[in-house]
Amino acid sequence: MDWKDKLNALYDAVPKSEENNASTEDVQNKPVSKKQQLRVELDKRNGKPATLVTEFQGTDDELKELAKLLKVKCGTGGSARGGEILIQGDFRAKVASILEEEGYKVRRINFK
């Protein structure tokens, strides 16, 4: 009997709780709350204007999906990482309106 067999025997001996499994699955399959508030502001990156969307709470895949939507609708490039979406150019008003259409609350920073 090697260590893998011992580990499997130990794993099988541990009782499995249905409540723990159900709650874990619910959290993993739960969609992003569209009621979260996102900040939209203008930032300068390397001397060029960039629209920055911050305070996103969700998975990296959901962040990238939202970033892709914004980049396509604005017709520009950008990136998404660490809870932030960066859109190249000054698209504050357009990004804010797109996010509101998607059901997010928007906090406008540096708007005229």
N, C-alpha and C positions, 0 to 999 in steps of 0.2 A: 504494500500500500504506500504510494508516494504522496507527496504533499498536496497534489491536486485532488486526489481522492479524499484526503482528510478535510480539505477546504470545502469541497462539495458536500460532504457528510455534515459538516458543521453548518453550512448554509441551509441545507435541507432541514436541520434540526431547529432552526430559529423560526418561531411562529410568524406567520404572515398576517398582518392586520389589513382588513379590507378598507378600513377608514383611511389609513395612511396611503394606500395605493390610490384610492379614489381622489383624495385631496391633492396628491402630487399630479395626477393626470389632469385635474381641473385647472391647476395653476399653469401647467404646460400648454394646454389647449385654449386658455383664456385669451381672447383678442385684446388688443391694446385699447384702453379706455380713451375714447375720443373726447372725453370731457376734460382731459388734462390741459393745462395752460402752457402754451409755448411762447417764448420770447422771440420777437423778430426785430433785428437791429442791423444797422450799417456798420461795417468794420473796414479798416484799411489793411490789406495784405500786400506787402511788397509795393506799396504806393498806389495800389489799385483798389477800387471799391469792391466790396463783397457783402452779400446779404447773409447774415448769420441767424440760424434758427437754433435755439438752445432749450434746455430743460425738458428734453424728450425722455419719457420713461417707457421702456419697452425693450424688446430684444434687438440685437444688431440686424437681424433680417428685416424686422419691421421698420427700423430706422432707414435701412438702405432702400426699402420699397417706397417709403415716403419721399426720400431724397430723389429717387428716380422719377417719381411723379412730378415733383417740383422742377427738376431739370428739364424734363420733356415739355412741360407746359410753359416754362420760361424760355426754352430754346437755347439753353446755355449749359456750360459744364459746372462741375462742382464735386463735392466729396461729402462723405458721411462717416463719422467715427466718434466714439466716446460721447454719445448723446447729443452731438452737434451736427447740423447740416450746414454746409457752406455752399452758397450759390454764387458763381462769378458774376459780378455786376451789381448795380443798384436796382433790385427788384423787390424792394420792401413792400410796396403797396400790392403788387401782383401776388407775391408769396402770401401775404396776410389774407387776401381775399380767397386764394385757393385753399388755405388751411381752414378758413371759416366755412367754406363750402363742404369740406370734408368732415366738419363737425367739431373741430378743435376750437378752444378758446385761445385768442391771440392777445398778447400783451405787446403793444407797439412801443419800441424804444427808438429815440432819435428821429421820429417822424416830424415832418414840417407841418 
